[in-house]
């Protein structure tokens, strides 16, 4: 029974081999959506300096160096910014004796971050100052304090403060990502920092666990598991690791998606014969059946305002993206190009949907389209790419890809640029980006 359900579930959750016959998709060029031709703001982050009066240890010095590296790495990661690094050739050529704000400006930095640390027992207190290098004027400052051993959190908090100062937006550098990882003969749910650091396993049942989905408060992850034999929906508490069964209707229970307002759960159930989209409350009680068709419906995802659901259906003969009101009214087809489009996810503003599209040469790429059904764009161009999900600020996308061998988790700007790998085991898939914290 388990084998049959795995095969059926793969039709809902995993890209299948669809015939390329009659594929009249136009080959949309790579380089995708442009966020505009505005040059990213450049920021220099100087090495942290010790300004205390007490003796510090080699460990304290290592904490300072590591925290500086985190701030620099975060700035480089942010889609709005670029990190300006020191140029020894420039310093020698112009005989620069001190890298002041003007020198950094000549090197190309719009802003300069200076970090000063002191230690109070086991705690490290870091003051940061942000300077506009052109005007040579301080435009922001702040202080972060934590245990010196928590240098990663200190660096992330400073970078978040800088992002808020320059953009008014919250930084994503304390967010986490959940994903599936092959461990032994099973697949377990793991979480890690947004950059792949601090990986933690949060399920331990040795079964197949897939399709993780965060709650808006970041305290729990819902997922599909075969631990009971059939496919059921469970949730796990991130702190206690306690698991709770949520949906165990007859047949398939899969693809959970918690609404952004934290009140409802969209999912796929086959309790009435074929797979359909349903809405449950967070404890698993039935609220509404959304779709009624003889087709395979899968991959539900909520709009940012929790009013609409996008999903995949093969009701026209091949998998395509559809949208519907959460009560099942006003269903419309969104994608018309390509014979295989799957795994939709809404952008933060609700104006675009990103999804997986099969290209004429058989590769699976990430694509994006307006919610009006216009302006489709490809966003990747290497390997097999699946399971896109937006960061909480809407400026980045996490996805799984085989481009470097095996399957790993990658991130990129929402425009499709700056694609980078954050896991290296080759056995990771199904990522989803957690909320702010």
Secondary structure as GFF3:
##gff-version 3
##sequence-region A 1 437
A	DSSP	alpha_helix	2	13	.	.	.	ID=ss1
A	DSSP	beta_strand	41	45	.	.	.	ID=ss2
A	DSSP	beta_strand	49	50	.	.	.	ID=ss3
A	DSSP	alpha_helix	58	77	.	.	.	ID=ss4
A	DSSP	beta_strand	81	83	.	.	.	ID=ss5
A	DSSP	alpha_helix	88	93	.	.	.	ID=ss6
A	DSSP	alpha_helix	101	107	.	.	.	ID=ss7
A	DSSP	beta_strand	111	120	.	.	.	ID=ss8
A	DSSP	beta_strand	123	132	.	.	.	ID=ss9
A	DSSP	beta_strand	137	147	.	.	.	ID=ss10
A	DSSP	three_ten_helix	148	150	.	.	.	ID=ss11
A	DSSP	alpha_helix	151	167	.	.	.	ID=ss12
A	DSSP	beta_strand	176	183	.	.	.	ID=ss13
A	DSSP	beta_strand	186	193	.	.	.	ID=ss14
A	DSSP	beta_strand	200	201	.	.	.	ID=ss15
A	DSSP	beta_strand	209	214	.	.	.	ID=ss16
A	DSSP	beta_strand	220	225	.	.	.	ID=ss17
A	DSSP	beta_strand	232	237	.	.	.	ID=ss18
A	DSSP	beta_strand	243	247	.	.	.	ID=ss19
A	DSSP	beta_strand	253	258	.	.	.	ID=ss20
A	DSSP	beta_strand	264	269	.	.	.	ID=ss21
A	DSSP	beta_strand	276	281	.	.	.	ID=ss22
A	DSSP	beta_strand	286	289	.	.	.	ID=ss23
A	DSSP	beta_strand	297	302	.	.	.	ID=ss24
A	DSSP	beta_strand	308	313	.	.	.	ID=ss25
A	DSSP	beta_strand	320	325	.	.	.	ID=ss26
A	DSSP	beta_strand	332	333	.	.	.	ID=ss27
A	DSSP	beta_strand	341	346	.	.	.	ID=ss28
A	DSSP	beta_strand	352	358	.	.	.	ID=ss29
A	DSSP	beta_strand	364	370	.	.	.	ID=ss30
A	DSSP	beta_strand	377	378	.	.	.	ID=ss31
A	DSSP	beta_strand	385	390	.	.	.	ID=ss32
A	DSSP	beta_strand	396	401	.	.	.	ID=ss33
A	DSSP	beta_strand	408	413	.	.	.	ID=ss34
A	DSSP	beta_strand	420	421	.	.	.	ID=ss35
A	DSSP	beta_strand	428	433	.	.	.	ID=ss36
###
